[in-house]
Structure formats: C-alpha cells, structure tokens
C-alpha cells in the first residue's frame, strides 16, 4: 500500500474541502437559485398576510396597506365575499386580474392559500397569497417573479473568478498549514529513529504551540528517560548476575581442587569442603530460580494457580521456618494478627508464600541492632493489610521509588544475615501486580521500614 506524507495528506484534505465548498456554492447560487428565490418570495407574502391579519380592525388599515405595498413592492387587494374590490394598492396598475382564482378561494371557505400565476400574454410569473380576514373580508397579496437569467449569468461569471481565487488561496494556505503541522512531527520521528539506534541521550523537542504535539513530545521524553533507566538497570543486572555467578563458581572450583589435594583418608576435611560446594551450588540454584521466576512474571508467562487457604497458618509456617535465625543469630520475629484467628483467601498460594518469604528475608537483612522483625495483619471494612516491619535505619525518600527495582540495594550499611540474590523485592512487586494487589513501602529515618500489601475481602 502506497504511503503518503502527513503534509501531503493535510494539503489534499484542505484542497478537497475548499473544492467541496465551491461546488456547494455553485449549486446553491446557480442551479437552485430559482427555487430559493420563489420560496423566499412565497414566505415573504405569507408573513405579510399574517401581519395584516393582526391589524385588520385598525381604522388606519388602508394607510398601512399602502406603506406595506410600497415597502415590500407587492400588490394588495381587499374584497368582500361577493368579490367586490374594496381596496387596491397603487390604483389600477396593480390590480390583480385573476378574478376566477379569487372567486374560487372565497367559495372554498379556506383560511389561507397560495397560488402560482402565469400571465398568458406576457408569460410573467407571479405568486398570490389569499387570506380570509373575516366572513366578509378577504385580502390578496401578489408579487412578480422577475426572471433571473441575466442575474444567474452574472453570478456564474463571478463564481468562476471567485473559485479561481479561492482555490489558489486554499492551495497556498494548505501548503503552509501542512508544513507547520508536519514539521514538528518530522523532527519527533527523526529523534525516535536515533533513539531506536541506541542514542538514548537524544531529546525530543518541538517549537509547536499545539497542545497535542507538546503532550506527545513530553510523553516521548518521559519514555526516553525510562528507557535510559532500563538500560542502566540492564547493565547493573548483567554486572550483578555475573558477580553472583562468578563468586560461587570460584568457590566450587577452589574447594574441588582442595579435595584433590588432600588425603582421601581425611574424611573430615573432605566432608567440610563438599558441604561448602553443596552450599555454593544451592546458592547458584537459588539465583537461577529467582531469575527464572522474575522473567516469568515480568513477561506474563507465569499463570496464577488460584486456591483457597488460611493465610494466618501460612505466615505461621514461614515464621517457624525462620526459627533457625532466632536460635542461631538472636533474632526476634513477632507475628501479630490480633483477633484474626483465620483468614481464608483465594489467591496463588505459592506466589503469596514467596512474597512473604522474600519480605521477611529482606527485613532480617536490614533490621536494627535489636534484631526485631514484625509481621502484622490488620483488618478494615474493605481489605486486609499484611505488613512486614523492621527497625533499621530506614530508606531515603529518593530511594523509595527504586526499592522494588531489580538488583537495587539501599546504600545504607547493614550486615547480611540471610543470603539474597537482589531480585527478591522485584519478584514481590511483579507477583503483587499479577494479583492486582495494592502494595507499597513507608519508612522513617532511624526508626525502620514497613513493606505492605493489601488483599481485598472479595479476593
């Protein structure tokens, strides 16, 4: 299919529109002018009849009829029910000669009627409006239809000149309008092509004062900024993944070489080295699983497996699994759910378990010196709010918007108690989006951070 430039399209549309207007004027002013002229004259004498009807009882009626006849250039007659002439405007020169039609109207007993008349001798056309004023008084108003042939010829010639001038002006105006509208779009298109080639520092600019183009430019600049951030995140992702893969692989290789070097009879050293190798393999496995899980949810490849279960029991189970950190490292993990003994929801159990698991691990890594972490469930009229609260140093406001990004870590110093891949919060975000749950984070400096998500009561 042939593609046309925007400027060409705008030019064509404006030119066609101008041509359409000229054709309309030609038909209206030339082809239908006789019909319109006759309709206008008929309407005029009908309105005059109504005006005179209103003033028929006035003693100065004849004077008024003279003024109307002179002003509107019409002939007026008043007759009685016998057809006798009571009044004629402009004397005998304006006498209506169609006595048959007048008599016919009087006998018809109609209130009003309109007649098209033709003079058999002069072929002159006229229109007569007949109105019954009272039982014994009738008014007849007529006006001649002047032939418009010469007038139409003049109008035709005038329209030809006007059409040429208007078409020329339309072409000129269409050209400049099309250029003015298309130039900013051409600039935007060129900038978009540069960005598609990886030049993300290119800026979309426009000098147009058209709101839609300004909004488009701003939206594209926002998109470009987001693409730049995405590119930076991709670079960070590759660097972090490479680092996280390199460390355990180096460890596995080193301890495997140690096993080769030590005496095979030294079972204790062999066991320790193999244990480290297994831990590093598990670490690699966790990283790969997190990457796969994130890829699935980000690309809508992971489907929800909805089931009914008790969220309170699920959280209790997760807290119990983390008792090793309570025993080994002195953590205090508290689960508060007030009077909520049971909370049955219909969601994807494995994914919600992963959300709580990841949020709890994150809290354990960033909590304060008191090593206290709280999981809290609150209820209101519309939903349940699940919160994971730590007592750490908090998150700066400028970092909160990025805290759910892949491999984004707060710059605050902390001791990592639980191994993580840097993908946990990003997985949390995508799972909650997949469930269409509201989520967020609040933080106060040196007082801790609260991650939360909300489950509607109809879930």
N, C-alpha and C positions, 0 to 999 in steps of 0.2 A: 504494500500500500504506500502510495506516494505521501511523503510528509511535507507539510508547509510550515514556513517560519511563522512565528507569532505576529510579527509585523505585517506579513502578507495577509494573514487571516483577518487582522483588525482592519487593514486597508480595504480588503474585499467586503467585509461586513458593512463598513461605513459607506462605501460607494454604492453597494446594493440598496442600503436603506435610503440613501438620497434619491436613487433612481426610482424606488418604490413611491416615495413621496411625490415626485414629479409626475409619475404615471397617475397617481390618485388625483392630483390637481387637474391633470388634463381631462380625465373622465368627468370630474365634478364640474369643472368650469366650461367644458365644451360639449361633451356628449349629453350630460344630464341637465344642462343649464335651462332648456325649455321647460322641462318637468319641474325643476326647482322654482323657476320664475312663476309658472302657473300656480304651483302650490302656495307660494308666498302671497300672490295677489288674492287667491281664494281665502286664505287665512285673514288677510287684511280686511276684506269687506265683511267677513263673518264677524270679526271683532267690532267693526263699526256698527253693525246691526245690533249687537248686544249693548253697545254704549248708548245708542239712540233709544233702545227699548227701555232703558233705565230712565231716560229723561222725557218720555212721551207725554207726561202730564204737565210738563213745564209750559208756561204761556209763551215763552220765547223760543219755542221749538223750531220755528221756521228760520229764525236768525241763526240758530245753532246749526241747522242743516246746511245753510249757505256757507257757514265757516268750515264745516267738515268737508263739504263738496269741493270747496276751493283749496283747502289744505291738502287733502288726500287725492285730489284730481279724479274724483268719481262722480257719477251721475246718480241723483237720488230722486225718487218719486214717492208721493203718498197718494193712496187711492182708498176709496171706500169699498164696501162689499159688492157694489154694483160695477166696479171697475172705473168709476168716475175719477178723473185726476184732480187731486186737491192741492198738490204742490209739485213743482218740477224745478230742480236746480239749474241755473244758467239758462232759463227760458226754454224755447222750443229747440235750441241747438243740442240740448242734452236729453231730449225726450226719448224715453225708451219705446221702441216701436213694436216690441214683441207682445202685442195685446193678447194673443192666443195663450201664451205661456202664463201671463199674469192672470188671465181668467181661469186657466187650469189650476193654478196654485190656490186661488181663492176658493174654488169649488172642492179642492182636495181636503180642505179643513186641517191642513198640516200647520205646525207652528213655525217651521223654517225649512228651506230647501235651497239648493244651489243648482244653477243651470249653466251649461256651456253653450254659447250662442255663436252663430256664424252669419254674417250679412251676405245674403245671396248675390248682392250686386257688387259690393266692394271686396267680398271674401274676408272682411275684417273679423277677427275673433274677439269675443268678449265673454266675461263671466258675470252672471247676475245672481245676487243673493236675495231671496224673498223671505220676509219675516212678518208674522201676524202680530200686530201690536195690541189689537183688541177685536171684539166681534165685528166692528165696522171700520177698522183702520188697518191698512197694510202698507209696508214700506218695501220698496225695491231699490237695491243699490247695485250698480253695474260699473265695470271698469274695462277698458280695452286692453287686449293683449297685443302689445306692439311687437311686430316681427323682429327677431333678434339676429337675423342672418348676418347683417353687417357688423353687429357687435361681436358675434362669435368669431368672425374672420379677424377682427382686431385682437381678440383675446388669444386666438391661435398663434398669431404672429408674436404677440407679447410673450406667450408661454414658450415659444421656441427660443427667443432671446434669453428669457429668464432661466430656462433649462440649461442652456449652454453655460451661462454664468454660474449657476448653482452647481452644476456638475464639475466645472473647473475648480470652484472654491472647495467643493466636497473632496475632490482628489487631493488638493493641497493640504486641507485640514486633516484628512485621513492619513496622509503621509506623515505629517508631524506628530499626530497623536499616536500612531503606531510606533514611530521611533521612540517617542517619550515613554511609552508603556513597555516596549520590548527591551530597551537598552539596560535598565536595571536587572531584568531577568537574565539577559545575556551575561552580565557581569557575575550574577549569582551562579549561573551554570558553569562559567569558566572556573570560579573558585571551587565549586563542587568537584569538578574534574581534577583539580590539583590535589584536593583532599583525598579523592579516591586513589591517587597515586602515592599516598602516604605523607604528603606535605601538610601535616596537621596544624602547622603554625599559620597557615593561610587564614585570613579573616574575611568574613562576608561583610561587604559594605554596600550601602546604597545612598544616593542623594535624593531619592524619590520621596515625595510627601504623601504618597498613597499609603493609607493605614495598613492594608493587607500585605503590601510589599515590605513595609517596615517590620510588621509582625513576623513575616516569613524570614527576613534577614536575622532578626533576633532569635527566632527558634532554631535556625541553622547554626548560628554561633553557639547557642547552648548545646546543640547536638555535637558540634565540633569539640567543645570543651569536654563533654562526656566521653567522646572517642579518645581524646588525649589522655583522660584519666584511665580509661580502659586499657590503652596501650601501656601506660605506666604500670598498671596492675598486672598486665600480662608479663611484662619484663620482670616485675617483682616475683610473680608466680613461678616463672622459669628459674629465676635465681634461687628462690626458696626451696622449690622442689628438688633442684639439682643438689643444693646443700644438704637437704634432708635425706636424699638418696645416697649421697656420697659418704656421709658420716657412718651409717650402719654398714654400708658395703666395705668401707675401710676397716671397721671393727671386725666384721666377719672374716675378712681376709687375714687380718693380723692374728686373730685368735686361732684360725685354722692353721696358720704357719707355726704358731706356738705348739699346737697339738702334734705337728710333725716333728718338732724339735725335741719335745720332752720324752722321757722314758715311758713306754707304753704301760709299764707296770705301776706308774704313779697315777693311780686311778682318781685320786682326789683332784689333782691339777687338771686332768682330762675332763672330769665332771664339771669343774668350775668354768673352764674355757668353753665347753659345749653349751653350758647354761647361758653364758653371755651371747654365744652365737644364736641360740634359740630366741633370746630376748630381742636381739637386733633384727632377726627375721620377722618376729612378731611386730616390731616397730615398722619395718618395711611394709608388712601386710596391712597394718592399720593405716599407714599413709596412702597406699594404693586404694584401699577400700573407701577412704574418705574422698579421694579424688574421683573415684567412680560414682560415689553417691552424689557428690556435688554436680558432676557432669550430667547425671540423670535428671535431677530436679531442676537444674538450670535450663535444660533443653526439653522439658516436659516429656521425658522418656519414661519417667517413673510414675506409675499409676497408683492411686490410693486404694488400699485394701481396707475398706471400712468394716469395723466390727464393734460390738458393744463390750465394754469392760469398765471396771471400777478404777478410776484414776487415783484414788487415795491408796488403794492397795499397790498400784504400780509404783507410786512415789516411795511408799514404804519399802518396797523391794529394792529400788535403786539406792535408797539411803543405806539399807542393810549391806548391799554390795560394796559400799564405800567405807564400811566399818574398819577396813584394814588401815585407812588413813587416820582414823580415830585412835586406833590401838598403837600404830607404828609412829605417827608423827604428832599426836596430841591434838588433832582437830576436834571441833565441837560442831556437829551437824545437827541442826534442830528442825523438826518438821512441825509446823503449826497449821492446823486446819479447823480450829475452834469446834463448833458443834456439827461440822460436816462429817458424819460417820461414813457416808457412802456417796460417791459421785460417779454415776454411770453415764458414760458419753459414747457417742457413735462417731469414731474417727479411726484413723490408721494407727493402730496400737504401736507397731514397731517404730514408726516415724516419730510419734509423740514421745515414746521412750527415749529415742535418740536425742530429741530436743532437750528433755530434762537432764539426760546424762551429760550432754555437752555443756549446758548451762551450769550444772553443778561442778564439773571439772574446771570450767573457767573461773568460777567463784573460789574454788580451792586454791587455784594458782595466784589469784590476785587479792585474797582477803588479807586483813591486817595482822598485827602481832598477836592478837587474841585468838587467831585461827578459827574464828567463828563464822559459820555459814548458816543462813536460814532459808528454808523452803516454806513458802506460805501460800495458802489457798484461801481466797476471800470470795464471798458471795454477795451480789446485789440483785436488783429486780430483773436485770436483763442478761447478766452473764456471770461467769466465774473467772476470777483473775488469779493466775499462777505466777508467783514471784520467787526469784532466786536472789538472795541478798548477801552481799559480802561487806566486810568492814574495812576495806582497803583505802588507798589514797584517793580514790575517785578518778573520774575521767574528765579531762579538759573539754570545754564546750566545743572547741574547734575539732576535736577528735571524735565526738559522739556520732556525727554524720557518717563517719567512715568505719565505725567499730564493727559493723557487720560485713565489711569487705573481706575478700579472700586474702589471707596472709597478713592482714593488718593487725599489728600489735601495738598496744599502748606503750608510749615512751617511758612510762614510769618504771622504776626498778622494782623487781619482785623476784621472789625465789619460786622457781617452778617445781611444785610438788608432784604434779601429775603430768605425764607426758602428753603432749598435744601436737597436732600437725599444723596448726594455724588456720585450719579450714572449718573448725567447729562452729563458730558463730555464723559463718556464711551458709553452712548447711542448715543451721537453725532458721535463719531468715527464709531460705527457699522452701523449707518444709512448711513453715507457718503461712507463707504466701500460697502454697499449694492448697492448704486447708482454708484459705481466705480468713485467717485469724488476725485480729489486731495485735500488734506487738510493739515493743519499744524498750528504751532504757532511760533511767533517771540516775543522776549522780551528783553528790556533793563532795567538795574537796575535803580530804582527810576524814570523811565520815562514811564513805562507802558508796557502792553502786548497786542498783536494783534492775535486773533484767526481768521483763514480764511479758506475758501474752494472755489473751482473753479468749475464752470459749463461750460462745452464746448458748443460752439454755435450750435452744431448739436444735443444737448440734447432736 
